[in-house]
Amino acid sequence: MVIGDCKVEKQNNIVTLTKAIGIILMVIGHALPKGYVAWEVIYTFHMPLFFIMSGYCFKEKYLDDAKSFVVRKIKGIYVPFVVFSMACMAFHNVFCHLYIYEPTWLYDWKNYLWETGRIVTRMHNAGGMFGAAWFLKELFWGNLIFYATLRLVNMLNGKWRLKIGKELATVIGLLVLTEIVNVFDLRIPYFCITTKSVRAAFFIAFGYLWKQRDWQLNKYVVWIGGLVSIAAVLLIENAGCLTSGPIRMTLRLIPAILGTMSVFELCRLIVESRKSIVGYMERGLEYVGQHTLSIMMLHMLAFKLVSYVLIKIYNLPIEQLASQDHAMYEYTTSNFVIFCLYVVVGTCLPLACAWCWHKGAEKVKSVRCKV
């Protein structure tokens, strides 16, 4: 029993570290301009990584308990989305006055009411400082689509005993559904459920398949395969051979999967290493992996702080703070120190906010217990 518990704990640590590296790659990607080589490499797999890890963590017990699964996703994904989005909206006009947003982009009470309705009823992503919230929406709907498909396949498996197994059948079914939705541009209008949501469900299903089959792959084969697939897809796309269509989307799935597996195997190596310096690295990454949501939602606001400092140092007009995309790319691509500053602040400031929030919550809880 102890051995089994140790194995589960090790697997959980690997997943946590994988998510940590994924979120750091996201911060790095947002600190670089679109089309930059490092940006293109990161964007081949860093967001699918989180979908795959979500499926990897799916528990079989939910197959017979749909209510608990849905409630868990509402509490773990929908509620944080609404809370962060409403907070962002509440500070909208403040951000405008601080030049974080365009000063002319002010809301009146009608805008606030309209945005509140869209956030609550359809998980509308208003962008801005919490623009990364789109991921939570796709994760939420992706999980529900995956779960519904898995339940259907499980029911069919009970009747006809599918030879390929319910896990692989779910992956294949969602792959076919993704292609159909993409080719015919199908969508559920009000909720804006599109190809993104179905593709997220596919990656979640693959993570579930990966965990259930317990694949023990050679890390060197995975790393080489990941590098080769990423390079091949980028070369093909940059050559103009594939600009759109289902073939391009299917090819994109390969580096997304192998890239995630490469990071997972790297994290396995970190967890299994006995060197003390690697142990410190593991603990640091573990803390990052436990607070990926805070980093995802607050890193753009942290970027603005760095940009404000640069504007003051270089005596630039304050209007540039609102006009930039994520970071001041002319500096991140020409000055490695500034690039590192964006990445460090974009990662560490949200972690500091999360730490203060949890410490404050603990203080409040202890006071209530004493009362």
Secondary structure, DSSP 8 states (H G I E B T S, - for coil): -HHHHHHHHHHHHHHHHHHHHHHHHHHHHHTS-TT-HHHHHHTTTHHHHHHHHHHHT--GGGGG-HHHHHHHHIIIIIHHHHHHHHHHHHTHHHHHHTTSS-TT----HHHHHHHHHHHHHH-----GGGGGGHHHHHHHHHHHHHHHHHHHHHHHHHHH--TTHHHHHHHHHHHHHHHHHHHTT--BTTTTB-HHHHHHHHHHHHHHHHHHHT----HHHHHHHHHHHHHHHHHHHHTTS-SSSHHHHHHHHHHHHHHHHHHHHHHHHHHH---HHHHHHHHHHHHHHTTHHHHHHHHHHHHHHHHHHHHHHTT--TTHHHHSSSS-HHHHTT-HHHHHHHHHHHHHHHHHHHHHHHHHHHHHHHHHHH-
